[in-house]
Amino acid sequence: MIDRFHEWRRVAETLKRAKADEMRLRKEIVADILKGAVAPASKTILIDQHKVKASSKVTYSLDESLINMIFKEFTDGEKNALKFKPDLRLREYKKLTDSRLLIHDTVTIKPAAPTLEIK
C-alpha cells in the first residue's frame, strides 16, 4: 500500500502541475490569437495545419444574499431574468426520517469520489 500511496502522490503532483501549465499556455495562446479583442470574442486560425479556434467569454453570477434582500422591489422583467433552482439542504434533509415523504423520491444518492487528506 505504501508504494501505491507514493505513486498516487507523485501522479497527483504531476497532474496539478500539468493542469496549471495547460491553463497558463491556453491563456497565452488565446491572448495572442485574440490580441486587442474584447470578450466575448472568437477567432479561428490555422496553426501547423490545425484549425485552432480561440474564444474568450464572460461569466455572470448572482449575489444571492443581495437578491434575497431586494427581490420584492424588482420589476416583472427583472424577476423573469432569474431562474430559481431547488437545492438540497442536506442537514435538513437528513432530519426527515419518515420514509413515506415524497422528497425521498426526488433525491438520488450515489457514491462520491474518494478523498485522501495528507497532513
Secondary structure, DSSP 8 states (H G I E B T S, - for coil): -HHHHHHHHHHHHHHHHHHHHHHHHHHHHHHHHTTT--SSEEEEEEETTEEEEEEE-------HHHHHHHGGGS-HHHHHT--------HHHHHT---TT-THHHH-------------
